[in-house]
Structure formats: structure tokens, C-alpha cells
């Protein structure tokens, strides 16, 4: 479980985020995981578009996830183990933070 990864302003737009995500996805594939997921503020349009370019989809919305005020998107990308990409089928209804099951 990774809590947060941030690329500092001076290091943006040079492909570092792409490299970090690729390493995470490769390690997760080697660990035989079904998917990689991440949470992002719904207002962070730049990050959401970047993750979409990387192949992530919005799986669900988590209500008031950030400081009890702002919603988050749980974005997912299926890995090779999830051949049918079932882990990426979006949920229809938003969930509350206490309804999230985090497993390791």
C-alpha cells in the first residue's frame, strides 16, 4: 500500500510520473495482482487526464474523501492477471469513506 506519491513542481513534465507508474505496475504484475488503483481529487483534472492516458478508468467516486470536504475518484487499471478486466467495471453509485475495503 502506497499512501501518496507526488512529483514536485520542478520535476513535472519530464516523464517522471509515467516512469513511477510503470514501475508500480510492473511490481504489481510480478506480485500477481489483479489491478492497480489510486485515489485522486475530482478537482485535479490534470492528474485525472494523465492517469487516463496511462490506461486508468474511474472505478468509483468516494464521497468527501479529502478532509471530509472533497470527493475522490478511485481510478483503476487492470493488470494481466485480470484477463476479463472485471476490476475496471465502474460502480454505479458513490461510496462513503467508511465503506471502502482496503486489503493488502
C-alpha positions as CSV (number, residue, x, y, z in Angstrom):
1,X,0.0,0.0,0.0
2,X,1.4,3.4,-1.1
3,X,-0.2,6.3,0.7
4,X,0.9,9.1,-1.5
5,X,3.3,9.9,-4.3
6,X,3.8,13.4,-5.5
7,X,6.1,14.8,-8.2
8,X,7.4,18.2,-7.2
9,X,6.7,21.2,-9.5
10,X,10.3,21.4,-10.7
11,X,10.2,17.8,-11.9
12,X,6.9,17.8,-13.7
13,X,6.5,17.4,-17.5
14,X,9.7,15.3,-17.8
15,X,8.1,11.9,-17.7
16,X,8.8,11.1,-14.1
17,X,5.2,10.3,-13.2
18,X,5.0,7.9,-16.2
19,X,8.1,6.1,-15.1
20,X,6.9,5.8,-11.5
21,X,3.6,4.4,-12.6
22,X,5.3,2.0,-14.9
23,X,7.5,0.7,-12.1
24,X,4.5,0.3,-9.8
25,X,2.5,-1.5,-12.4
26,X,5.5,-3.9,-13.2
27,X,6.0,-4.6,-9.5
28,X,2.2,-5.3,-9.1
29,X,2.2,-7.6,-12.1
30,X,5.2,-9.5,-10.7
31,X,3.3,-9.8,-7.4
32,X,0.3,-11.3,-9.4
33,X,-2.1,-8.5,-8.6
34,X,-5.3,-8.1,-10.4
35,X,-5.2,-4.3,-10.7
36,X,-3.6,-1.0,-9.6
37,X,-5.8,1.7,-8.2
38,X,-5.3,5.2,-7.0
39,X,-7.3,8.0,-5.5
40,X,-7.3,11.4,-6.9
41,X,-9.3,14.6,-6.1
42,X,-12.1,15.1,-8.5
43,X,-10.9,18.7,-9.0
44,X,-7.4,17.5,-10.1
45,X,-8.3,17.5,-13.8
46,X,-4.7,17.5,-14.9
47,X,-3.9,14.3,-12.9
48,X,-7.1,12.6,-14.0
49,X,-6.3,13.1,-17.7
50,X,-2.8,11.9,-17.1
51,X,-4.0,8.7,-15.5
52,X,-6.5,8.2,-18.3
53,X,-3.6,8.4,-20.8
54,X,-1.9,5.7,-18.7
55,X,-5.0,3.5,-19.1
56,X,-6.8,4.1,-15.8
57,X,-10.6,4.5,-15.6
58,X,-12.8,5.9,-12.9
59,X,-14.0,2.9,-10.9
60,X,-16.0,4.7,-8.3
61,X,-16.5,8.0,-6.5
62,X,-15.7,8.3,-2.8
63,X,-17.8,11.0,-1.2
64,X,-16.0,13.6,0.9
65,X,-12.8,11.6,1.0
66,X,-10.4,14.5,1.3
67,X,-10.7,16.2,4.7
68,X,-14.4,15.4,4.7
69,X,-14.9,18.0,2.0
70,X,-13.9,17.0,-1.4
71,X,-14.8,13.8,-3.3
72,X,-12.2,11.5,-4.7
73,X,-12.1,9.2,-7.8
74,X,-10.8,5.7,-7.3
75,X,-9.2,5.1,-10.6
76,X,-8.1,1.6,-11.7
77,X,-6.1,-0.2,-14.3
78,X,-6.4,-3.9,-14.9
79,X,-3.2,-6.0,-14.9
80,X,-2.5,-9.1,-17.0
81,X,-4.0,-11.4,-14.3
82,X,-7.4,-9.8,-14.7
83,X,-7.9,-11.1,-18.3
84,X,-11.5,-10.1,-18.5
85,X,-10.8,-6.7,-16.8
86,X,-13.6,-7.2,-14.3
87,X,-11.7,-5.0,-11.8
88,X,-12.4,-2.0,-14.0
89,X,-16.1,-2.2,-14.3
90,X,-17.3,1.1,-12.8
91,X,-19.7,1.1,-9.8
92,X,-22.9,2.9,-10.4
93,X,-23.2,4.6,-7.0
94,X,-20.7,6.6,-5.0
95,X,-19.5,5.2,-1.7
96,X,-18.6,6.8,1.7
97,X,-15.0,6.6,3.0
98,X,-16.1,4.1,5.7
99,X,-17.4,1.7,3.1
100,X,-14.1,1.3,1.4
101,X,-12.4,-2.1,1.9
102,X,-8.6,-1.7,1.8
103,X,-6.9,-5.1,1.6
104,X,-3.3,-5.9,1.4
